[in-house]
Structures are given as C-alpha cells and as structure tokens.
Amino acid sequence: MIVIERFFGAILDYFKRTDKTFWLLSLTASLYGCILIASLQRGGDVNFLRTQIIAVVIGYTAAIIISLMDYNFIARCWWLIGGVALALTFSVFFIGMRVAGTDDVGWIKLPGGMTFQPSELTKICFIITFSKHLSYLVEHDRLRTFIGVMSLAIHAGVPVILIHMQGDDGAALVFACMFLIMTFAAGVQLRYFIFLFVALIAAVPLVWSKMMNSDQKNRLLVLFSNDNEMLRTYGWQQYQGKISIASGGLFGKGLFNGPRVERDVVPYQENDFIFTVAGEELGIVGCAAILLLFALMLFKTLKTGHDACNPLGRFICIGFFSLIITQVVINLGMVLGLLPVIGITLPFFSSGGSSVACLYLGVGLVQSVYMHPTDGREKPVRVEVSKTIQGSIFAP
C-alpha cells in the first residue's frame, strides 16, 4: 500500500511541476485529429486511427521521459544526437522506400509492415543541435560575426541539402524556415537576411530552368491558372479540398456525416488535407477551433521560452515554435490553394505515425525547459538573448 501511495504521489508531483496547459493543448489537438481520422476512414479499409493512437501513446510516453531530463544535459549530448540524425538521414539513400501518396524515397521499412520517416526525427534533433550552436555563439559573443553566421548557415544547409537529395523538398523547406526563424529571433543582423533575400530573387530563373522538374512547375502554375486540364490534374486535390471546406458552411454537416468525406473525394485527405474534413463536417467553427488550438500552443511555447533561464532554453522553445508555425502556415496555404502542394502535414492532426510521435518529442523538450528553471549550476541565472533588431543593420 505504501509503495502504491508513493508511486501515485510521484505521478501527482510530476504533473504539478509540468505546464499542464501545454499538455492539455497538445493532447486536445491529438484527440481532435483522431476524431477527424475516425470520421474519414469510415468508408475505407485502412485503419489510420489505430496507427495514430499508437503514435500518440509512444510519443506522449517519450515526451514524459524527455521532460524529466534536464534540457541542458540533453544539449550536451549534441554530438550524439547529431550523429544519430545524420546516420538516419544517410540510411535513406541505401534502404529508403517510397510510400503511397509521396514523391520521395524518405521512408524506412520497419518490421511488421510499418514505416518510419527519418526526416521527422531529424527536425527534433535539429532543434537541439542548432539551439546548442546558437547558445554557444551567444555566450561567446560570436553570433554577430561573419564566421559565426556562416557556421549557422552550414549547420542548417546539411539537412536541407541531404533531404532535398531524397526528393522531399517539403521537409527541406521546413528546415530552411526553421533556420531563418531561429536565427532571426536570436539576433543575427538584418543585413544577412537582406543579402539572402536578394540572392534568392536572383536565383529564381536558375532554379526554375535547371532545378525544378515539370511536375513542380505545374503545381506552382496551377495556382494562377483557370485551365480545366490543369485543374483536373495538378490542381484537382486543392480544387476538391476547397469545395469540401465551402460545403460545410458555418457549423458543418455534422461529425461522421460529411458525404464527401465518406466518399473520399479529396485525395489523401487523411494526410495533408485533413483540414478539409474539419471544414466539411464541423464548418468554420471547427476550422477556427483548430487555429485557436495552434495559437494557444504557440503562445505557451513562446512564454516558456521567454521565461527560460538561459539562451539554450529559449532557443529550444523558438525551435519548436518555428517547426509548428512553419508547417501550419504551409499546410493551410496548400489546402486553401495559396501555395503549391509539397507534402507538409498539419501538426498533431494529419495521419502519420512518424510525424505525431516525433512532434511529442518536441513537446517534451518544451516541458523540460519549463520544468528546469536553472541552467544546471548552483544558482538560477538569466541570460538575456540579444534582440532581433539591435543597433544599425550595418553595425560590426
């Protein structure tokens, strides 16, 4: 009896020290996503819901373990974490496979017929290693030097290039956006972003003519085309998705009652286009609830980062923030026909075991920052990270 009391007492003590609101938001998002998946699979033979529930349980368990660990200790193992990420990324070139509905070979087959996407785990590893890199530069006053900035660009360029070579340009874009948001928030001078923007504009003709294939070009061109043939091919998924959302009106047709959802009119609606299920069955109200959940989750992440005792904790939170907001903006842009379809899932909602389980690793990191309000030394300290716009953009 005493052992049981101590066990439950330890559990209660743990949850007292965690950010309970953040746990609630992430689990609510996963529950909402599971409900949408349960609705859309009622007319099919594939059990997406089972995979999703297993992924949430595994991810949540791993998040609890990570939250119990001091994020300062985790970051000190950056070399091991980075090595694992590189090994997994390189393994795809030898044992990678393509799954239905994707254009890349970024998947690894696991025993039991399951698959795993290493790029999802690499995103979390990148948050840790890049945060460690940024905090090192800040603490040694090297963030605003040319060599320091170039070292950050090389650090981010490795996963971007390797994942682009796998054919997963969507994931490569996510890494690039995470790099931009994290460096901007850390205080890298604006002149570097201006130079990068100018270079990207100058490179557009070269990228269009030499690097983009016909499918990629057509996915972009269809956004500005009224050609019926283009809409029936490259724009069909987005066209049907917008119809599904519009058909839901304000309150939707009712959960488990969407006729277009049941007939699987929108291709691969369980993945990138799950937002259309909410739009048809729960209407504008259901869509607004998703946006509200993300807004609150992002706010809590930034709040935890703001209260962190050192740059490392702050950068970890900014990293998770950049991951979530990048995928949300790109995914909704795809669904609403504002951006080309590039295979970006809606965090916590889209079906996909790798994505959901790895996202919870990020949740665990943010919880670790919240639960460990010191930097691992004897006394709590607070080191202010330099502001984004600090002094002249041409300051040395």
N, C-alpha and C positions, 0 to 999 in steps of 0.2 A: 504493500500500500504506500509506504514512504517513497519507494522508487518511482511509482506511478505519479505521485504528487510532485516529486522533483522534476520528472520528465515534462509534465504539463506546465509546471511552473516555469521551466526553462523556455518552453514554447511561448508562453504568455509574455515573459520578459523580453524575448526576441522581438515579438511584434510590437511591444511598447516602444522599442528603440528604433523601429523602422519608420519610413514615411508611409503610413497606412493609406493616405490618399493616393499616393502614386501606385501602390499595389492595387488599390481598388480600380483606378482608371485603366491600368493595363489589363487586368482580368475582365473588366466590363467590356473593353474593346474585343478581347478574345471571345467572350461569351456571345457578344453581338455578332461577331464574324461566324461563329459556329451555328448560330440560328439561321443566318443567311445561307450558309453552306447546306444545312439540313433542308432548307426550302428548295434550293436549286437542284439537289440531287434526287428529288423525289421521282423524277421521270427518267432517271438513268440507272445504270447497273454498277457504276463505280462508287465505292464508299469513301468519298472525300472526307466526310465528317470523322470517321474513325482515325484516319491519319492526322487530322487537325487536332483532335483531342489528345492523342498520344504525344504529338509535338508540344502542345501546351504544357502537359504534365511534365515531360522531360525538361523543357525549357524553364518552367517555374521552379522545379527542384534544383536545377543548376544555378538559377538566379539566387536562390536562398543560400546555397553554398558560397557563391561568389560574394554575396553581401556580407557574409560573416568574415571574409578575408579583408584585411586592410589593403585598400587600393594602392597605397604606397609600396607595399610588398609585391603586389601583382605587377606593378610597373617596373620594379627592379628586375623582374624576370623577362624584360622586353626582348632580350636576345633569344630566349627560348620560344616565346610567343611568336616573334617574327620568323624564327626558323620553321616552326610548325606551319605558319601561314604560307611561307614560300614553298615548303615541301608539298603541301596540298595543292597549291596552285600549279606547280610544275607537274604533279602527278596526272593532271587532267590531259596533258599533252601525250601521255602514254596509255592511259586507261580510261580516258574520258569518253562519254557517250552523249548522244542527242536523245532527248525525250520529246514526246508528242507536244506540239504547240510551241516549240522553241526553234531558233535558228542556229544555236551554238552547240558546242560539244563540252559544255562546262559542268557535266554531271558525272558522278562516280556511282557505279552499281554496287550495292551492299547485299549481304546475304539476306535471303528471304524475299528477294524481288524488290526491295526498297532502293531508293536512290538518294544521293546526297549532293548538294551543290556547294563546293568548297568556297566559292566567292562570298557566300553569305557569312561564313565563319571568318573569312579574311576581313570583312568590313569591321567586325568587332575587334579583331587583332590590330587592325589599322588604327582604330580609336586609341588603343592602349599605347602602341609604339609611337604614333605621331604625337600624342599628348606628352609622352615622356620626352620626345625630341624637342617639342616646343618649350616645355618647362625647363629643360636643360639650357636652352638658348636664353630664356628669360632670366634665369638665376645667374647666368654668367655674362649677362649684358651683351649678348651676341645676336639677339633677334633682329636688330636693325642694321646689321652688317650685310654686305653683298654675299659673302661666303655663307653666312647663316641662312639667308633666304634661299640661295641656290641649293643648299643641303636639304632644305624642306621640299623644294621642287623635285629633287632627285628621289627623295623618300617616297613622295606621292606618285612620281612617274613610274616606279617599278610595278605596282599593282595595276595602274591604268594601262600600261603597255602590255603586260602579260595577259590581262583579261581581255583586252581588245584583240590580241592574237588568237584567243579562244573563240572569238566571234560574238562575245557578249558585250556589245557596245553600250547597252543599257546600264549594266553594272559598272563598266568603265566610267561612264558619265557620272554615276553616283559617287565614285571615288574622287573624281575631279571636283565635283561640287563640295564634297566634304573638305577637301584640301583648301578650296577658296574660302569657305565659311570659317573654318578653324583659324587659318592664317589671318584673315581679316579681323576676326574677333580678338586675336592675340595682340594685334597692334603692328603688323607689318605695314610699312609705309604705302600710302596710296599710289605712289609713282610706279610701283611694281605692278599693281593691278591695271593701271592705265597702259603701261607698256604691253602687258599681256593681252588686254582687250584690243589694242591696235594690231598686235601680231596676229591674233585670231581673225580679225576682219581681213587683214592682208592675205591670210592663208585660205580663205573661203574658196576662191577659184581653184586653187590646187587641190583642196580636199574634195571639191565637187567633181573635178575632172579625173583625178587619179586614185582617190581613196574610196569613194562611195560606189557601190555597185548599183545596178538598175533598180533592184527592189528597194534599197534605201532611198534612192532619189524619188521613186514613185510614192513611197509612204509620205514623203515631205510634200511633193507636188499635189497630192490628192487633197491636202488641206485647203488649197486655193482653187480647186477645180470643180466644175459642175458637170464634167463629162460622165455620162452614165456608165460607160465601160470601166472607167477608173473607180467609180463609186462601188460597182459590183465586185471589184477585185480588191484593190488595195484599201479602199475606204469602207468596205462592207461592214466590218466589225464596229467601227465607230458610228456609222450611219444607224445600224440597228440598235446600238447602245443608247444613242440619243433619243431614238423613238421610245425605247423602254422607259427611260427616265421621264420623258414628257408624258407618257401614258399614265403615270402614277398620280399626276396632279398634286394636290396639297397633302392628302393623307394616304394615298396609295390604294391599291386594290385589295389589300389585306395580306397579312403574312400567310404563306403557303397557298395563296390564291392567285398569284400572278400567272396568267395564261402564257405569256411569252417566256417567262422563266421556266415553266413546266415543259414547254416545247423546245427549250434550249435554243432559242432563236439567235441569241448573241453568242458567237463562237467563244469558247473558253471563258465563259462568264464566271467560272469558279476561281479564276486566277486574276488576271489584270483588270477584268471588267466586273468585279463583284459589286462595285458601287452601283451598277445598273440594277442589280437585284433589289437593293435598298430603295432605289428610286421608283421602281415599278410597284413594289409591294407595300412600301411604307411612305412613299411620296416625298415631298420636300421636307416634311418634318423628320422623316427617317434619315435623309441625307444631312440635314442640319445637325442631327444628333451625332453623327459621325464626325463632322467638322468640330463640334463642340468638344467631343472627347479628345481629339487631337490637340485642340487649342489648350485645353487644361493640362494635358500631359506635357506639352512643350513648355508651358508656363512653369510647371512644377520642376521640370528639368533645369530650366534656367535659374530658378530660385535656388535650387540645391547647389548649382554651380556658383552662383553669386555668394552664397554663404560658406563655400569651401575655404579651408584654411590655407591653401597654397595653390600655385598655378596649376599643378598637376590635376588636382581635383576639379578645378574649374574647366580645364581643357577636356577632361573626360566627359563632363556634362555637355559641353559645347559640341563635342564629337557626336554624342548620341542625339542631341538636338539636330545637328546638321544631317545625320542619317535619316531621321524621321521626316523632317520637313522637306528634304530633297525628294524622297520617294513619294510623299503625299502630293506635292505640287506637280511632279511629273506624271504620276498616275492619274490624277484628276484632269490634268491637261490632255492626256491621251483619251480618256473616256469622253470628255466634252468636245473633242475634235480640235483642240487648240494646239496640240503637239502631236508629232508622229508616234505611232505605236512602236515602242522599243523594248517591251517586256519588263516593265517595272511594276512590282506588286504593290498593293495597298497594305502598309504595315498592320499586322495583327488581324487583318480581315481576310485577305486573299488566302486561298487554299495553297498550302505548301509547307511541308514539314521542316525543311531546312531553314526557310525564312523565319517562321514563327519561333522555332526553338532557339535560333541564334539571336533573334531580337530580345528574347528574355535574358540572354547573357548581358546585353546592353542595359536592361533594366536592373540586373544585379549589380553592375558597375555603378550606376547612379545611386542605388541604395547603399553601396559600400561607401561612397563619398558622403552620403547623408549620415551614416552610422559611425563614421570615424572622423570626428571633428578636430583631430590633431594630425600633424604631419609625421607622426611616428617618433618624435623626440619627447623630451620630458614635459615640456610645456606647450600648450596650444599657441600657434603662431598664425598670423595672417599676412600674406604677401600679396600686395595689390598688383594685378596684371596691368600692363600699360594699356591705355585707352586706344581705341581703334584709330582715331584721328588725333594725333598728338603733335603739336607743333606744325611747322611747314612740311609739305609733302616733299620738299627738296632738302630737308634737313639731313645732315650727315648721319 
